[in-house]
Amino acid sequence: MPDYEWTGPLRPYRISPMREIPAHIPKPDYFKDGYPYKEQESRQQQIVPIRGPDDTAGIRAACRIGREVLDLAAAAAKPGVTTDELDRIVHEAMIERGAYPSPYNYFNFPKSVCTSINEVICHGIPDARELVDGDILNIDVTAYYKGFHGDLNETICVGEVDEEGKKLIKVTHDALMKAIAACKPGVRYRDIGDIITKHASANGFQVVKSYCGHGIGDLFHCAPNVPHYAHNKAVGVMKEGHVFTIEPMINVGSWRDRTWPDGWTAVTEDGKRSAQFEHTLIVTKDGCEVLTKRLETSPPLWWETSSV
């Protein structure tokens, strides 16, 4: 890739072979050839399903597994550890719980988790690069369990991170939580982007426009489409039983992105850092419930350990 113009200092490293999925693990339809046939052909791409008790229980179980596995990976993310090692941890933890790591072979993605460092916005491929002190790292985990997906991600500090990096992480987290707090029946999906952008802009940051939150359940991605930027044209209003993700990506500099030659790794156009947080939630009668909520045992985020 000698002719590719890298936007920042990060470079791809060696990617190890795909890990094996045991025969007893239930698999989504894209496991064999990478193409999610059911997802592409489903009416759920146009109509947001109302989830009943059975679907909700299944999604809830997948979300709980996703949370447990993300916490394991986050606890292991230290200077000197490779993102490929984090992929191994995620892969094995999923298998131990009887779950399939949803990213695995989805449109031929080669790993079981997305690991996005510094200027990588999303969809970073785990490789042989060792994490270094001062990195910010997003770990994006999705579990497929007994026919349902549960999706979440967090951005964490690797070692000691500078004040700008810590601010970016905290602002991104808080933007997500402000958006979630507004979710209830009757709220327009397009309004989520206004809430997120208002908080990001007030802190001098910009919101990525190319990637959105999405419906989730028996399909990895379906309706609704949930943009995170202001003045978007998303259609629809929230109803009780809607299940979807909100996952804002917020940049220190420009909101614009580029994609590496691997076809997956999205990076900031100016090489400055990006952070992301994601939850899966369900709309309830008078609000919403976060299905991927943090546990008492979840590794603390940086401001939860700060003495300042």
Secondary structure, DSSP 8 states (H G I E B T S, - for coil): -TT---SSS-------------TTS---GGGTTS--HHHHH-GGGTS-----HHHHHHHHHHHHHHHHHHHHHHHH--TT-BHHHHHHHHHHHHHHTT-EETTTTGGG--SSSEEEETTEEE-----S-B--TT-EEEEEEEEEETTEEEEEEEEEE-SS--HHHHHHHHHHHHHHHHHHHT-STT-BTTHHHHHHHHHHHHTT-EE-SS--EEE-SSSSSEEEEE--STT-----B--TT-EEEE--EEESS-S-EEE-TTS--EEETTS--EEE-BEEEEE-SSSEEETT---TTS---HHHH---
